[in-house]
Amino acid sequence: MSKKLTAGKLIGIIFCISAAIAMCVLFGVNIYLGGQMKLIDKYLTALERDDFASYTACFSDNVAQKLDETDFTAAKSIAENLEDTEEFKAAASFNGREKLSSGRYSISFDLTVYNDEEHVKIENVSKVLIRSGGKWVIEAEV
């Protein structure tokens, strides 16, 4: 006995193949662009934890070599509006991204800096991210 391929079965097969291809494409795009948001989170975590090595890892190698404690202190100034600036957390609420050129994006987000007693919201913060060495890094001139 041979099974007949009906129009309904053919349409179902085509739909499943199309859905699988679309899922793979969306997964690839998410991996490519999701790294941008993870980089911003990594950057904020480095500032929260006062971790200079993790901070410099957010930049390209040639920029990271030129960064010093002055740059790190300036970056931590995001907490300057809090009374207790020693212990703070930061959270980004991503608003969007804009492609500036090939491999270069402007990421915009609202930043909330907080501690146990208070919080400050800084709106429309943006960072330019570039691809360097196969990973996303923050664009900076030092």
C-alpha positions in Angstrom: 0.0 0.0 0.0 1.4 3.4 -0.9 0.4 6.6 0.9 -1.0 9.4 -1.2 0.2 12.9 -0.8 -2.8 15.1 -0.6 -2.9 18.8 -0.9 -3.5 19.2 2.8 -0.5 17.1 3.7 1.7 19.1 1.2 0.6 22.4 2.6 1.3 21.1 6.1 4.8 20.0 5.2 5.5 23.3 3.5 4.2 25.2 6.5 6.4 23.2 8.9 9.5 23.7 6.8 8.8 27.5 6.5 8.2 27.8 10.2 11.5 26.0 11.0 13.4 28.3 8.6 11.8 31.4 10.1 12.6 30.2 13.6 16.3 29.7 12.6 16.5 33.1 11.1 14.9 34.8 14.1 17.2 32.8 16.5 20.2 34.0 14.5 19.1 37.6 14.6 18.4 37.4 18.3 21.9 36.0 19.0 23.5 38.7 16.8 21.6 41.6 18.3 21.0 40.2 21.8 24.7 40.5 22.5 24.3 44.2 22.5 21.9 44.2 25.4 24.0 41.7 27.3 27.0 44.0 26.8 25.1 47.0 28.3 24.1 44.8 31.3 27.7 43.6 31.7 28.9 47.2 31.6 26.4 48.3 34.3 27.3 45.2 36.5 31.0 46.1 36.3 30.1 49.6 37.6 27.9 48.3 40.4 30.6 45.8 41.5 33.4 48.3 41.2 35.1 45.8 38.9 37.7 47.6 36.7 38.7 44.4 34.8 35.1 43.7 33.8 34.6 47.4 32.9 37.6 47.4 30.5 36.4 44.1 28.9 33.4 46.1 27.6 35.7 48.0 25.2 38.0 47.0 22.3 41.5 45.8 23.3 43.2 49.0 22.0 40.8 51.2 24.0 40.8 49.0 27.1 44.6 49.4 27.3 44.3 53.2 27.5 41.5 53.2 30.2 42.4 54.1 33.7 40.8 54.7 37.1 39.8 58.2 36.1 37.7 56.9 33.3 36.2 54.2 35.6 35.3 56.9 38.2 33.7 59.0 35.6 31.6 56.1 34.4 30.4 55.4 38.0 29.2 59.0 38.2 25.8 57.6 37.0 25.1 57.3 40.8 26.0 60.8 41.7 22.4 61.8 42.2 22.0 59.2 45.0 23.0 60.2 48.6 24.8 56.9 49.2 26.9 56.3 46.0 29.0 53.5 47.5 26.4 50.7 47.1 24.2 51.1 44.0 22.5 49.0 41.4 21.7 50.0 37.8 19.1 48.6 35.5 18.5 49.4 31.8 15.2 49.4 30.1 15.9 49.2 26.4 14.1 51.5 24.1 15.6 50.6 20.7 18.5 50.5 18.4 19.5 52.3 15.3 21.9 51.0 12.7 24.5 53.7 12.1 26.6 51.7 9.6 27.8 48.2 9.0 28.5 46.6 12.4 27.8 49.9 14.3 24.6 50.5 16.3 23.3 53.2 18.6 21.5 51.5 21.5 19.1 53.7 23.5 17.8 52.9 27.0 16.4 54.4 30.1 18.7 53.8 33.1 17.5 53.5 36.6 20.2 53.8 39.3 19.0 52.8 42.8 20.0 51.7 46.3 17.9 50.6 49.3 16.5 54.0 50.0 16.2 55.9 46.7 16.3 55.7 42.9 17.0 58.0 40.0 15.8 57.5 36.4 18.0 58.8 33.6 16.1 58.8 30.4 17.3 58.4 26.8 20.8 57.2 27.5 22.6 55.9 24.4 25.8 54.0 23.7 27.3 53.3 20.3 28.3 49.6 20.0 30.6 48.2 17.3 31.8 44.7 16.4 35.4 44.1 17.3 37.1 40.7 17.3 33.8 39.0 16.8 32.1 40.5 19.8 30.2 43.7 20.6 32.1 46.4 22.4 31.3 50.0 23.4 32.8 52.5 21.0 35.0 55.0 22.8 37.9 57.3 22.0 40.6 57.6 24.7 
